[in-house]
Amino acid sequence: MRRVLDTNVFVSALLAPGSKPRAAVDRVHQKGKILLSFATLTELYEVLSREQFRRYIDKEDIRHFLAALTREAHWVDVDVQISACRGPKDDKFLSLAVSGQATHIATGDADLLALHPFQEIRILAPSEFLEAL
């Protein structure tokens, strides 16, 4: 099982250890592959580097989290460029999912959720994602 997790799922998982997004990240880690691309990792790093998160998590924890993620994720060379999302910044998750032959995308982003399903890829909120697993 190959799955894409949106940046908002990773951020919520990191900031709220008992949350549904955290459970989704943990479940994929245990029972499948997290797909990652340069573009999605770059966005995650940029978001986590924002000053607003410093009161919740320090830079060292972010480095550890990103190092573990990059070691354990399945890296995908994105060879398909998708332009289907009403929020163009989210197209990178669709491109990763199609290029990596993902079965699911977990997201809290309404622009991506509105596309469910996309080319037979299920796009679900973290709670629905957990139920589907």
C-alpha positions in Angstrom: 0.0 0.0 0.0 1.5 3.3 -1.1 0.1 6.5 0.3 0.7 10.3 0.1 0.3 12.4 3.2 -0.4 16.1 2.8 1.8 18.6 4.6 -1.1 19.5 7.0 -1.3 15.9 8.1 2.4 15.8 9.0 2.3 19.1 10.8 -0.8 18.1 12.8 0.8 14.7 13.6 3.9 16.4 14.9 2.1 19.1 16.9 -0.6 16.8 18.3 0.7 13.3 19.2 -2.8 11.9 20.2 -4.5 13.2 17.0 -6.1 11.4 14.1 -3.3 12.7 11.8 -0.7 11.2 14.1 -2.5 7.9 14.1 -2.7 8.1 10.2 1.1 8.7 10.0 1.8 5.9 12.4 -0.5 3.5 10.6 1.0 4.1 7.2 4.5 3.8 8.7 3.5 0.4 10.1 1.5 -1.0 7.2 2.6 0.5 4.0 4.8 3.1 2.3 4.8 6.9 2.7 5.6 8.4 -0.7 7.7 11.5 -0.7 9.0 13.8 -3.4 11.4 16.7 -3.3 8.6 19.2 -3.8 6.5 17.7 -0.9 9.5 17.5 1.5 10.5 21.1 0.6 7.0 22.4 1.5 7.0 20.4 4.7 10.3 21.9 5.7 9.2 25.4 4.8 6.0 25.1 6.8 7.7 23.6 9.9 10.4 26.3 9.8 7.8 29.1 10.3 8.3 31.1 13.5 4.7 30.4 14.6 5.6 26.8 15.4 8.6 27.6 17.6 6.4 27.6 20.8 5.2 24.1 20.0 8.2 22.4 18.7 11.9 23.3 18.5 14.3 23.1 15.6 16.0 20.0 16.8 12.7 18.0 17.0 11.9 19.2 13.5 15.4 18.0 12.2 14.9 14.6 13.9 11.4 14.2 12.4 12.5 15.2 8.9 15.5 12.9 9.1 13.4 9.9 10.1 10.8 10.7 7.5 13.4 11.0 4.7 15.1 7.7 5.8 11.8 5.7 6.0 9.8 7.2 3.1 9.7 5.8 -0.4 11.2 8.5 -2.7 9.4 9.0 -6.0 10.8 10.8 -9.0 7.7 12.7 -10.2 7.3 12.1 -13.9 3.7 13.2 -14.3 2.7 16.9 -13.8 -0.9 17.3 -12.7 -2.8 20.5 -12.9 -6.2 19.6 -11.6 -6.6 21.2 -8.1 -8.3 24.5 -7.6 -5.4 25.3 -5.3 -2.5 25.0 -7.6 0.0 24.6 -4.8 -1.7 21.2 -4.0 -1.0 19.8 -7.5 2.3 18.5 -6.2 0.5 15.9 -4.0 -1.6 14.7 -7.0 1.6 14.5 -9.2 3.3 12.5 -6.5 0.4 10.2 -6.0 0.0 9.5 -9.7 3.8 9.1 -10.3 4.2 6.9 -7.2 1.0 4.8 -8.0 -0.5 5.7 -4.6 -3.7 4.2 -3.4 -4.6 7.0 -1.1 -3.9 10.7 -0.2 -4.6 11.7 3.4 -5.3 15.4 3.7 -7.3 18.0 5.6 -7.2 20.4 2.6 -10.7 21.0 1.1 -9.2 21.7 -2.3 -7.8 18.2 -2.5 -10.7 16.5 -0.7 -13.1 18.0 -3.4 -11.3 15.8 -6.0 -12.1 12.5 -4.3 -11.5 10.1 -6.0 -8.8 11.2 -8.4 -7.7 8.7 -11.1 -8.8 5.9 -8.7 -6.8 7.4 -5.9 -8.9 7.8 -2.7 -8.5 11.3 -1.2 -9.6 11.2 2.4 -9.5 13.2 5.6 -7.3 11.6 8.3 -10.3 10.1 10.2 -11.8 8.6 7.0 -8.3 7.4 6.0 -8.0 5.5 9.3 -11.3 3.9 8.8 -10.4 2.8 5.2 -7.2 1.1 6.5 
